[in-house]
């Protein structure tokens, strides 16, 4: 499961090197927590995707808001929005990023 595949990033304000920020976010969002040898907390808990939709959205949002400033200290997450496609079983995430 790759949360970053359907993710859209929106930037507020002046942010330098957006391509690098997007690469870092995609890496963080697509890495299962516990899979990086020297930092077991890096990544997202992929088990959240199997929870009921409102609970999964809340858990994923909270984890993203917590981990982005820890691993990408130049930015903060202002908001995480979700759009569910029940027919195709997909969850699209929109992450609004702001500069520190």
MOPAC internal coordinates of N, CA, C and O (Angstrom, degrees):
PM7 1SCF
backbone

  N    0.0000 0     0.00 0     0.00 0    0    0    0
  C    1.4375 1     0.00 0     0.00 0    1    0    0
  C    1.5161 1   108.58 1     0.00 0    2    1    0
  O    1.2310 1   121.00 1   -48.46 1    3    2    1
  N    1.3052 1   115.69 1   131.54 1    3    2    1
  C    1.4519 1   120.79 1  -177.92 1    5    3    2
  C    1.5173 1   108.89 1  -124.53 1    6    5    3
  O    1.2310 1   120.61 1   -78.16 1    7    6    5
  N    1.3144 1   116.44 1   101.84 1    7    6    5
  C    1.4612 1   120.87 1  -178.88 1    9    7    6
  C    1.5216 1   110.53 1   -64.41 1   10    9    7
  O    1.2310 1   119.80 1   146.08 1   11   10    9
  N    1.3220 1   117.99 1   -33.92 1   11   10    9
  C    1.4642 1   120.54 1  -174.87 1   13   11   10
  C    1.5249 1   113.41 1   -71.88 1   14   13   11
  O    1.2310 1   119.60 1   164.13 1   15   14   13
  N    1.3222 1   118.36 1   -15.87 1   15   14   13
  C    1.4696 1   121.02 1  -175.60 1   17   15   14
  C    1.5215 1   112.69 1   -60.86 1   18   17   15
  O    1.2310 1   119.61 1   139.71 1   19   18   17
  N    1.3167 1   118.34 1   -40.29 1   19   18   17
  C    1.4615 1   121.91 1  -178.47 1   21   19   18
  C    1.5210 1   112.29 1  -105.30 1   22   21   19
  O    1.2310 1   119.87 1  -157.15 1   23   22   21
  N    1.3195 1   117.85 1    22.85 1   23   22   21
  C    1.4478 1   121.27 1  -176.11 1   25   23   22
  C    1.5205 1   110.96 1   -92.78 1   26   25   23
  O    1.2310 1   121.36 1   -43.30 1   27   26   25
  N    1.3269 1   115.00 1   136.70 1   27   26   25
  C    1.4619 1   122.86 1   175.19 1   29   27   26
  C    1.5200 1   106.73 1  -112.48 1   30   29   27
  O    1.2310 1   120.39 1   -46.00 1   31   30   29
  N    1.3284 1   116.85 1   134.00 1   31   30   29
  C    1.4574 1   121.27 1   179.03 1   33   31   30
  C    1.5158 1   109.35 1  -109.26 1   34   33   31
  O    1.2310 1   121.22 1   -46.25 1   35   34   33
  N    1.3230 1   115.27 1   133.75 1   35   34   33
  C    1.4665 1   121.32 1   174.42 1   37   35   34
  C    1.5135 1   107.12 1  -122.20 1   38   37   35
  O    1.2310 1   120.90 1   -42.08 1   39   38   37
  N    1.3194 1   115.89 1   137.92 1   39   38   37
  C    1.4465 1   121.63 1  -175.99 1   41   39   38
  C    1.5203 1   110.54 1  -112.42 1   42   41   39
  O    1.2310 1   120.77 1   -45.11 1   43   42   41
  N    1.3248 1   116.13 1   134.89 1   43   42   41
  C    1.4571 1   121.89 1   175.34 1   45   43   42
  C    1.5184 1   108.33 1  -108.52 1   46   45   43
  O    1.2310 1   121.00 1   -47.37 1   47   46   45
  N    1.3124 1   115.69 1   132.63 1   47   46   45
  C    1.4589 1   119.59 1   178.15 1   49   47   46
  C    1.5109 1   112.58 1    78.76 1   50   49   47
  O    1.2310 1   121.61 1     9.99 1   51   50   49
  N    1.3236 1   114.53 1  -170.01 1   51   50   49
  C    1.4566 1   122.64 1  -177.59 1   53   51   50
  C    1.5263 1   110.02 1   -83.53 1   54   53   51
  O    1.2310 1   120.62 1   -65.82 1   55   54   53
  N    1.3185 1   116.41 1   114.18 1   55   54   53
  C    1.4631 1   121.49 1   177.59 1   57   55   54
  C    1.5206 1   107.55 1  -128.19 1   58   57   55
  O    1.2310 1   121.36 1   -56.67 1   59   58   57
  N    1.3173 1   115.00 1   123.33 1   59   58   57
  C    1.4638 1   120.15 1  -179.97 1   61   59   58
  C    1.5203 1   110.35 1   -84.30 1   62   61   59
  O    1.2310 1   121.32 1   -28.99 1   63   62   61
  N    1.2922 1   115.08 1   151.01 1   63   62   61
  C    1.4686 1   123.42 1   174.00 1   65   63   62
  C    1.5340 1   112.24 1    53.05 1   66   65   63
  O    1.2310 1   121.02 1  -121.63 1   67   66   65
  N    1.3101 1   115.66 1    58.37 1   67   66   65
  C    1.4672 1   121.28 1  -178.87 1   69   67   66
  C    1.5232 1   112.21 1   -59.27 1   70   69   67
  O    1.2310 1   120.07 1   144.45 1   71   70   69
  N    1.3205 1   117.47 1   -35.55 1   71   70   69
  C    1.4681 1   120.54 1  -179.55 1   73   71   70
  C    1.5213 1   110.75 1   -62.33 1   74   73   71
  O    1.2310 1   120.01 1   139.77 1   75   74   73
  N    1.3169 1   117.58 1   -40.23 1   75   74   73
  C    1.4606 1   121.08 1   178.55 1   77   75   74
  C    1.5266 1   111.10 1   -67.57 1   78   77   75
  O    1.2310 1   120.36 1   139.90 1   79   78   77
  N    1.3227 1   116.92 1   -40.10 1   79   78   77
  C    1.4669 1   121.63 1   178.60 1   81   79   78
  C    1.5317 1   109.87 1   -63.49 1   82   81   79
  O    1.2310 1   120.20 1   135.84 1   83   82   81
  N    1.3184 1   117.22 1   -44.16 1   83   82   81
  C    1.4633 1   121.17 1   179.30 1   85   83   82
  C    1.5301 1   110.47 1   -62.75 1   86   85   83
  O    1.2310 1   120.10 1   138.47 1   87   86   85
  N    1.3295 1   117.42 1   -41.53 1   87   86   85
  C    1.4621 1   121.20 1   177.68 1   89   87   86
  C    1.5296 1   110.80 1   -61.33 1   90   89   87
  O    1.2310 1   120.27 1   136.16 1   91   90   89
  N    1.3246 1   117.10 1   -43.84 1   91   90   89
  C    1.4585 1   121.12 1   179.16 1   93   91   90
  C    1.5278 1   111.25 1   -64.86 1   94   93   91
  O    1.2310 1   120.37 1   138.20 1   95   94   93
  N    1.3352 1   116.89 1   -41.80 1   95   94   93
  C    1.4672 1   120.84 1   178.48 1   97   95   94
  C    1.5241 1   110.81 1   -64.46 1   98   97   95
  O    1.2310 1   120.27 1   134.79 1   99   98   97
  N    1.3210 1   117.09 1   -45.21 1   99   98   97
  C    1.4670 1   120.56 1   179.09 1  101   99   98
  C    1.5274 1   111.25 1   -60.89 1  102  101   99
  O    1.2310 1   120.63 1   140.30 1  103  102  101
  N    1.3253 1   116.40 1   -39.70 1  103  102  101
  C    1.4614 1   119.91 1   178.09 1  105  103  102
  C    1.5200 1   110.69 1   -64.12 1  106  105  103
  O    1.2310 1   120.23 1   133.50 1  107  106  105
  N    1.3243 1   117.16 1   -46.50 1  107  106  105
  C    1.4605 1   121.17 1   179.24 1  109  107  106
  C    1.5213 1   111.42 1   -61.94 1  110  109  107
  O    1.2310 1   120.30 1   135.58 1  111  110  109
  N    1.3386 1   117.03 1   -44.42 1  111  110  109
  C    1.4635 1   121.45 1  -175.53 1  113  111  110
  C    1.5252 1   113.47 1   -74.50 1  114  113  111
  O    1.2310 1   119.71 1   156.86 1  115  114  113
  N    1.3196 1   118.15 1   -23.14 1  115  114  113
  C    1.4649 1   119.70 1  -177.57 1  117  115  114
  C    1.5297 1   113.24 1   -99.68 1  118  117  115
  O    1.2310 1   120.20 1   179.71 1  119  118  117
  N    1.3177 1   117.23 1    -0.29 1  119  118  117
  C    1.4639 1   121.39 1   179.66 1  121  119  118
  C    1.5264 1   109.93 1   -96.09 1  122  121  119
  O    1.2310 1   119.87 1   -57.05 1  123  122  121
  N    1.3232 1   117.85 1   122.95 1  123  122  121
  C    1.4704 1   119.34 1   176.27 1  125  123  122
  C    1.5296 1   110.53 1   -68.88 1  126  125  123
  O    1.2310 1   120.88 1   -45.85 1  127  126  125
  N    1.3205 1   115.92 1   134.15 1  127  126  125
  C    1.4626 1   120.32 1   178.14 1  129  127  126
  C    1.5333 1   108.67 1   -58.30 1  130  129  127
  O    1.2310 1   121.05 1   -41.29 1  131  130  129
  N    1.3343 1   115.60 1   138.71 1  131  130  129
  C    1.4593 1   120.63 1  -179.24 1  133  131  130
  C    1.5090 1   114.45 1    93.18 1  134  133  131
  O    1.2310 1   119.53 1   174.84 1  135  134  133
  N    1.3251 1   118.50 1    -5.16 1  135  134  133
  C    1.4606 1   120.28 1  -174.99 1  137  135  134
  C    1.5287 1   114.12 1   -96.50 1  138  137  135
  O    1.2310 1   119.76 1   172.81 1  139  138  137
  N    1.3246 1   118.06 1    -7.19 1  139  138  137
  C    1.4612 1   120.92 1   178.66 1  141  139  138
  C    1.5275 1   107.62 1   -99.60 1  142  141  139
  O    1.2310 1   120.74 1   -59.22 1  143  142  141
  N    1.3174 1   116.20 1   120.78 1  143  142  141
  C    1.4674 1   121.89 1  -169.61 1  145  143  142
  C    1.5272 1   114.72 1   -55.91 1  146  145  143
  O    1.2310 1   119.02 1   132.59 1  147  146  145
  N    1.2970 1   119.47 1   -47.41 1  147  146  145
  C    1.4603 1   120.46 1  -174.61 1  149  147  146
  C    1.5236 1   113.48 1   -94.41 1  150  149  147
  O    1.2310 1   120.07 1   179.22 1  151  150  149
  N    1.3112 1   117.47 1    -0.78 1  151  150  149
  C    1.4669 1   121.13 1   176.67 1  153  151  150
  C    1.5282 1   108.05 1  -147.65 1  154  153  151
  O    1.2310 1   120.73 1   -95.29 1  155  154  153
  N    1.3106 1   116.20 1    84.71 1  155  154  153
  C    1.4628 1   122.03 1  -175.27 1  157  155  154
  C    1.5260 1   113.08 1   -67.77 1  158  157  155
  O    1.2310 1   119.92 1   166.39 1  159  158  157
  N    1.3334 1   117.75 1   -13.61 1  159  158  157
  C    1.4639 1   120.70 1  -179.83 1  161  159  158
  C    1.5342 1   112.19 1   -88.71 1  162  161  159
  O    1.2310 1   120.09 1   168.91 1  163  162  161
  N    1.3426 1   117.44 1   -11.09 1  163  162  161
  C    1.4626 1   121.16 1  -179.16 1  165  163  162
  C    1.5287 1   109.78 1   -68.49 1  166  165  163
  O    1.2310 1   120.42 1   -43.38 1  167  166  165
  N    1.3194 1   116.79 1   136.62 1  167  166  165
  C    1.4566 1   122.13 1   178.05 1  169  167  166
  C    1.5174 1   111.74 1   105.69 1  170  169  167
  O    1.2310 1   121.27 1     5.22 1  171  170  169
  N    1.3203 1   115.18 1  -174.78 1  171  170  169
  C    1.4609 1   121.52 1  -178.73 1  173  171  170
  C    1.5258 1   110.54 1  -115.48 1  174  173  171
  O    1.2310 1   121.37 1   -28.44 1  175  174  173
  N    1.3152 1   114.99 1   151.56 1  175  174  173
  C    1.4598 1   122.03 1   177.69 1  177  175  174
  C    1.5315 1   108.13 1   -75.50 1  178  177  175
  O    1.2310 1   120.54 1   -74.99 1  179  178  177
  N    1.3057 1   116.57 1   105.01 1  179  178  177
  C    1.4631 1   121.91 1  -175.27 1  181  179  178
  C    1.5318 1   113.01 1   -73.67 1  182  181  179
  O    1.2310 1   119.62 1   167.47 1  183  182  181
  N    1.3250 1   118.33 1   -12.53 1  183  182  181
  C    1.4629 1   120.08 1   178.98 1  185  183  182
  C    1.5240 1   111.68 1   -70.69 1  186  185  183
  O    1.2310 1   119.98 1   162.83 1  187  186  185
  N    1.3277 1   117.65 1   -17.17 1  187  186  185
  C    1.4679 1   121.02 1  -179.20 1  189  187  186
  C    1.5280 1   111.56 1   -62.92 1  190  189  187
  O    1.2310 1   120.17 1   152.68 1  191  190  189
  N    1.3071 1   117.27 1   -27.32 1  191  190  189
  C    1.4611 1   120.79 1  -176.44 1  193  191  190
  C    1.5265 1   112.07 1   -66.90 1  194  193  191
  O    1.2310 1   119.79 1   159.61 1  195  194  193
  N    1.3357 1   118.01 1   -20.39 1  195  194  193
  C    1.4609 1   121.77 1   179.67 1  197  195  194
  C    1.5294 1   112.94 1   -88.40 1  198  197  195
  O    1.2310 1   120.17 1   176.61 1  199  198  197
  N    1.3082 1   117.28 1    -3.39 1  199  198  197
  C    1.4617 1   121.41 1   179.72 1  201  199  198
  C    1.5202 1   110.46 1   -80.84 1  202  201  199
  O    1.2310 1   119.42 1   -15.79 1  203  202  201
  N    1.3302 1   118.71 1   164.21 1  203  202  201
  C    1.4725 1   120.06 1   173.12 1  205  203  202
  C    1.5323 1   109.87 1   -55.39 1  206  205  203
  O    1.2310 1   120.57 1   -33.81 1  207  206  205
  N    1.3140 1   116.52 1   146.19 1  207  206  205
  C    1.4597 1   122.64 1  -170.30 1  209  207  206
  C    1.5312 1   114.57 1   -50.59 1  210  209  207
  O    1.2310 1   118.28 1   129.77 1  211  210  209
  N    1.3426 1   120.88 1   -50.23 1  211  210  209
  C    1.4666 1   118.58 1  -179.02 1  213  211  210
  C    1.5315 1   112.92 1   -63.07 1  214  213  211
  O    1.2310 1   120.22 1   144.23 1  215  214  213
  N    1.3220 1   117.18 1   -35.77 1  215  214  213
  C    1.4622 1   120.68 1   179.20 1  217  215  214
  C    1.5293 1   109.90 1   -71.26 1  218  217  215
  O    1.2310 1   120.45 1   138.12 1  219  218  217
  N    1.3190 1   116.74 1   -41.88 1  219  218  217
  C    1.4684 1   120.78 1   178.54 1  221  219  218
  C    1.5293 1   110.62 1   -61.38 1  222  221  219
  O    1.2310 1   120.32 1   136.09 1  223  222  221
  N    1.3265 1   117.00 1   -43.91 1  223  222  221
  C    1.4635 1   120.33 1   179.73 1  225  223  222
  C    1.5223 1   111.09 1   -62.08 1  226  225  223
  O    1.2310 1   120.21 1   136.65 1  227  226  225
  N    1.3173 1   117.20 1   -43.35 1  227  226  225
  C    1.4642 1   120.89 1  -179.58 1  229  227  226
  C    1.5236 1   111.14 1   -65.36 1  230  229  227
  O    1.2310 1   120.52 1   136.74 1  231  230  229
  N    1.3231 1   116.61 1   -43.26 1  231  230  229
  C    1.4621 1   120.81 1  -178.23 1  233  231  230
  C    1.5276 1   111.29 1   -67.55 1  234  233  231
  O    1.2310 1   120.31 1   135.67 1  235  234  233
  N    1.3210 1   117.01 1   -44.33 1  235  234  233
  C    1.4639 1   121.11 1   179.13 1  237  235  234
  C    1.5269 1   110.33 1   -64.52 1  238  237  235
  O    1.2310 1   120.08 1   135.76 1  239  238  237
  N    1.3269 1   117.45 1   -44.24 1  239  238  237
  C    1.4688 1   121.20 1   179.09 1  241  239  238
  C    1.5196 1   111.25 1   -59.27 1  242  241  239
  O    1.2310 1   120.58 1   131.73 1  243  242  241
  N    1.3279 1   116.50 1   -48.27 1  243  242  241
  C    1.4638 1   120.59 1  -179.20 1  245  243  242
  C    1.5212 1   111.57 1   -61.33 1  246  245  243
  O    1.2310 1   120.71 1   138.92 1  247  246  245
  N    1.3139 1   116.25 1   -41.08 1  247  246  245
  C    1.4584 1   119.84 1  -179.28 1  249  247  246
  C    1.5273 1   111.46 1   -67.81 1  250  249  247
  O    1.2310 1   120.45 1   139.56 1  251  250  249
  N    1.3201 1   116.75 1   -40.44 1  251  250  249
  C    1.4694 1   120.91 1   178.26 1  253  251  250
  C    1.5267 1   110.21 1   -64.32 1  254  253  251
  O    1.2310 1   120.28 1   133.40 1  255  254  253
  N    1.3230 1   117.07 1   -46.60 1  255  254  253
  C    1.4644 1   121.16 1  -178.95 1  257  255  254
  C    1.5291 1   110.53 1   -62.86 1  258  257  255
  O    1.2310 1   120.12 1   147.39 1  259  258  257
  N    1.3231 1   117.37 1   -32.61 1  259  258  257
  C    1.4635 1   121.45 1   178.93 1  261  259  258
  C    1.5283 1   112.53 1   -77.41 1  262  261  259
  O    1.2310 1   120.07 1   137.32 1  263  262  261
  N    1.3112 1   117.47 1   -42.68 1  263  262  261
  C    1.4697 1   120.16 1  -170.13 1  265  263  262
  C    1.5246 1   114.62 1   -87.14 1  266  265  263
  O    1.2310 1   119.31 1   151.74 1  267  266  265
  N    1.3226 1   118.92 1   -28.26 1  267  266  265
  C    1.4636 1   119.65 1  -178.32 1  269  267  266
  C    1.5338 1   111.52 1   -59.49 1  270  269  267
  O    1.2310 1   118.31 1   130.50 1  271  270  269
  N    1.3324 1   120.82 1   -49.50 1  271  270  269
  C    1.4719 1   117.78 1   179.60 1  273  271  270
  C    1.5349 1   113.61 1   -67.24 1  274  273  271
  O    1.2310 1   120.50 1   156.00 1  275  274  273
  N    1.3229 1   116.66 1   -24.00 1  275  274  273
  C    1.4653 1   120.04 1   178.89 1  277  275  274
  C    1.5287 1   111.23 1   -71.71 1  278  277  275
  O    1.2310 1   120.34 1   141.02 1  279  278  277
  N    1.3340 1   116.95 1   -38.98 1  279  278  277
  C    1.4605 1   120.27 1  -175.27 1  281  279  278
  C    1.5254 1   114.11 1  -104.52 1  282  281  279
  O    1.2310 1   120.12 1   162.63 1  283  282  281
  N    1.3200 1   117.37 1   -17.37 1  283  282  281
  C    1.4679 1   121.38 1   176.55 1  285  283  282
  C    1.5268 1   106.22 1  -132.18 1  286  285  283
  O    1.2310 1   119.95 1   -99.46 1  287  286  285
  N    1.3231 1   117.70 1    80.54 1  287  286  285
  C    1.4667 1   121.38 1  -169.00 1  289  287  286
  C    1.5275 1   115.72 1   -67.93 1  290  289  287
  O    1.2310 1   119.38 1   168.46 1  291  290  289
  N    1.3153 1   118.78 1   -11.54 1  291  290  289
  C    1.4681 1   120.73 1  -178.81 1  293  291  290
  C    1.5167 1   113.90 1   -80.55 1  294  293  291
  O    1.2310 1   120.05 1   167.19 1  295  294  293
  N    1.3254 1   117.51 1   -12.81 1  295  294  293
  C    1.4649 1   120.35 1  -175.56 1  297  295  294
  C    1.5268 1   110.83 1  -131.53 1  298  297  295
  O    1.2310 1   121.58 1   -14.14 1  299  298  297
  N    1.3200 1   114.58 1   165.86 1  299  298  297
  C    1.4613 1   122.54 1   174.06 1  301  299  298
  C    1.5258 1   107.87 1  -134.05 1  302  301  299
  O    1.2310 1   120.94 1   -26.30 1  303  302  301
  N    1.3128 1   115.82 1   153.70 1  303  302  301
  C    1.4564 1   121.21 1   175.67 1  305  303  302
  C    1.5135 1   107.50 1   -92.44 1  306  305  303
  O    1.2310 1   120.97 1   -58.28 1  307  306  305
  N    1.3081 1   115.75 1   121.72 1  307  306  305
  C    1.4639 1   120.33 1   178.17 1  309  307  306
  C    1.5199 1   110.60 1   -82.35 1  310  309  307
  O    1.2310 1   121.26 1   138.66 1  311  310  309
  N    1.3435 1   115.19 1   -41.34 1  311  310  309
  C    1.4612 1   119.12 1  -175.57 1  313  311  310
  C    1.5256 1   109.81 1  -159.67 1  314  313  311
  O    1.2310 1   121.23 1   -31.01 1  315  314  313
  N    1.3131 1   115.25 1   148.99 1  315  314  313
  C    1.4648 1   122.04 1   173.82 1  317  315  314
  C    1.5223 1   106.78 1  -123.12 1  318  317  315
  O    1.2310 1   120.65 1   -59.14 1  319  318  317
  N    1.3124 1   116.36 1   120.86 1  319  318  317
  C    1.4668 1   122.37 1  -179.89 1  321  319  318
  C    1.5215 1   108.96 1  -114.84 1  322  321  319
  O    1.2310 1   121.08 1   -30.15 1  323  322  321
  N    1.3154 1   115.54 1   149.85 1  323  322  321
  C    1.4650 1   120.40 1  -179.37 1  325  323  322
  C    1.5206 1   110.32 1  -126.40 1  326  325  323
  O    1.2310 1   121.54 1   -33.41 1  327  326  325
  N    1.3253 1   114.65 1   146.59 1  327  326  325
  C    1.4553 1   121.89 1   173.01 1  329  327  326
  C    1.5225 1   106.72 1  -132.32 1  330  329  327
  O    1.2310 1   120.91 1   -62.89 1  331  330  329
  N    1.3220 1   115.87 1   117.11 1  331  330  329
  C    1.4647 1   120.67 1  -177.16 1  333  331  330
  C    1.5207 1   110.17 1   -95.29 1  334  333  331
  O    1.2310 1   121.16 1   -43.58 1  335  334  333
  N    1.3178 1   115.39 1   136.42 1  335  334  333
  C    1.4537 1   122.81 1   173.97 1  337  335  334
  C    1.5232 1   106.42 1  -111.72 1  338  337  335
  O    1.2310 1   120.86 1   -89.48 1  339  338  337
  N    1.3412 1   115.97 1    90.52 1  339  338  337
  C    1.4641 1   121.31 1  -174.45 1  341  339  338
  C    1.5257 1   112.24 1   -64.84 1  342  341  339
  O    1.2310 1   119.98 1   148.97 1  343  342  341
  N    1.3165 1   117.63 1   -31.03 1  343  342  341
  C    1.4612 1   120.69 1  -178.13 1  345  343  342
  C    1.5275 1   110.69 1   -66.22 1  346  345  343
  O    1.2310 1   120.30 1   135.07 1  347  346  345
  N    1.3369 1   117.03 1   -44.93 1  347  346  345
  C    1.4626 1   121.51 1  -178.91 1  349  347  346
  C    1.5265 1   112.69 1   -94.99 1  350  349  347
  O    1.2310 1   120.26 1   175.65 1  351  350  349
  N    1.3186 1   117.11 1    -4.35 1  351  350  349
  C    1.4621 1   120.74 1   179.20 1  353  351  350
  C    1.5144 1   113.64 1    67.79 1  354  353  351
  O    1.2310 1   120.56 1  -145.05 1  355  354  353
  N    1.3220 1   116.53 1    34.95 1  355  354  353
  C    1.4600 1   120.64 1  -178.64 1  357  355  354
  C    1.5212 1   110.43 1  -115.09 1  358  357  355
  O    1.2310 1   121.63 1   -29.00 1  359  358  357
  N    1.3229 1   114.49 1   151.00 1  359  358  357
  C    1.4484 1   121.85 1   177.40 1  361  359  358
  C    1.5179 1   107.51 1  -122.20 1  362  361  359
  O    1.2310 1   120.65 1   -61.87 1  363  362  361
  N    1.3308 1   116.36 1   118.13 1  363  362  361
  C    1.4631 1   121.26 1   179.93 1  365  363  362
  C    1.5184 1   107.92 1  -100.81 1  366  365  363
  O    1.2310 1   120.92 1   -47.58 1  367  366  365
  N    1.3059 1   115.84 1   132.42 1  367  366  365
  C    1.4496 1   121.18 1  -177.56 1  369  367  366
  C    1.5237 1   109.63 1  -114.41 1  370  369  367
  O    1.2310 1   120.91 1   -42.28 1  371  370  369
  N    1.3257 1   115.86 1   137.72 1  371  370  369
  C    1.4596 1   121.93 1   174.61 1  373  371  370
  C    1.5183 1   107.03 1  -119.09 1  374  373  371
  O    1.2310 1   120.81 1   -58.11 1  375  374  373
  N    1.3237 1   116.06 1   121.89 1  375  374  373
  C    1.4629 1   121.77 1  -178.25 1  377  375  374
  C    1.5153 1   107.94 1  -112.08 1  378  377  375
  O    1.2310 1   120.91 1   -57.40 1  379  378  377
  N    1.3417 1   115.86 1   122.60 1  379  378  377
  C    1.4510 1   121.91 1   179.06 1  381  379  378
  C    1.5264 1   107.56 1   -98.39 1  382  381  379
  O    1.2310 1   121.12 1   -58.72 1  383  382  381
  N    1.3321 1   115.47 1   121.28 1  383  382  381
  C    1.4570 1   123.49 1  -172.75 1  385  383  382
  C    1.5189 1   109.24 1  -110.16 1  386  385  383
  O    1.2310 1   121.06 1   -38.43 1  387  386  385
  N    1.3396 1   115.58 1   141.57 1  387  386  385
  C    1.4655 1   120.12 1   173.60 1  389  387  386
  C    1.5215 1   108.66 1  -132.25 1  390  389  387
  O    1.2310 1   121.11 1   -21.91 1  391  390  389
  N    1.3177 1   115.48 1   158.09 1  391  390  389
  C    1.4566 1   122.51 1   179.30 1  393  391  390
  C    1.5206 1   109.44 1   -79.41 1  394  393  391
  O    1.2310 1   120.85 1   -26.32 1  395  394  393
  N    1.3166 1   115.99 1   153.68 1  395  394  393
  C    1.4637 1   120.30 1   178.37 1  397  395  394
  C    1.5051 1   109.73 1   -75.94 1  398  397  395
  O    1.2310 1   120.10 1   180.00 1  399  398  397

